Amino acid sequence: MRMIKILLLAVLLTPFVAHSSGQEVELDKAPIDRTDKESLKRGANSFVEYCLTCHGADFMRYNRHRDIGMSEDDIRTELIRTGQKTGDLMEAAMRKKEAEQWFGVAPPDLSVIARSRGADWLYTYLRTFYQDTSTYSGWNNLIFDKVAMPHVLHHLQGWQTLEPGTKNLALTKSGTMTKEEYDKFVADLVNYMVYLGEPHASYRKELGIIVLLFLFGMLGLTYLLKKEYWRDIH
């Protein structure tokens, strides 16, 4: 039941917004590769640095990052910032009541955000923020109109504005990253959030292939056994 509530919350509130955009914008293809452990590690660090302050990942424990090649020491030094243990859940640093006071609604849990929104949506969303003085935060998003979430990555990407009468964004002030560097940064972050939604996905696929090979092998043996039984009858 708790899992269902979290999934519904992620669908309805992601990423803690007031209304969904009516604009039709073609989504960019996210370069997802769950087998790229270096990308997942970079994404995990970015998630902890920029997302975990407000959003939690309550279905993920820190020690599960051993699956992507991180040791216990790596997890303690790179991911844990609040004195938690490696076996603890990845809870948000911000309290829900404080978030509700500041933003009007508590930021949703991000454990299943990639499964509810999709990797392409997240990849496009994190790259299409633009300045908008009509909103409370001073930011808006091309695919999510009147977004309540401020652009927390603007110092990396830079400041963008929406060209009047179009859906084109123009960079008005550079950030610390080039466009290519920021796209790569977002790709790693989204790749990690895809992993976050289903940590067992790669193992499940590998196990599925093994099971199918076993079944095909058994099918061959069964056919040979059938021929052996029926050989004397014919």
Salt bridges, closest charged atoms under 4 A:
ASP28 OD2 - ARG127 NH1 2.77
GLU38 OE2 - LYS41 NZ 3.45
GLU49 OE1 - ARG81 NH1 2.96
ASP58 OD2 - ARG2 NH2 3.88
ASP67 OD2 - ARG64 NH2 2.50
GLU72 OE2 - ARG66 NH1 3.28
GLU72 OE1 - ARG76 NH1 3.93
ASP73 OD1 - ARG76 NH2 2.71
ASP145 OD2 - LYS146 NZ 3.48
ASP183 OD1 - ARG127 NE 2.94
ASP183 OD2 - LYS179 NZ 2.93
ASP188 OD2 - ARG42 NE 2.74
ASP188 OD1 - LYS184 NZ 3.70
GLU198 OE1 - ARG34 NH1 3.98
GLU198 OE2 - ARG204 NH2 2.74
GLU228 OE2 - ARG231 NH2 2.78
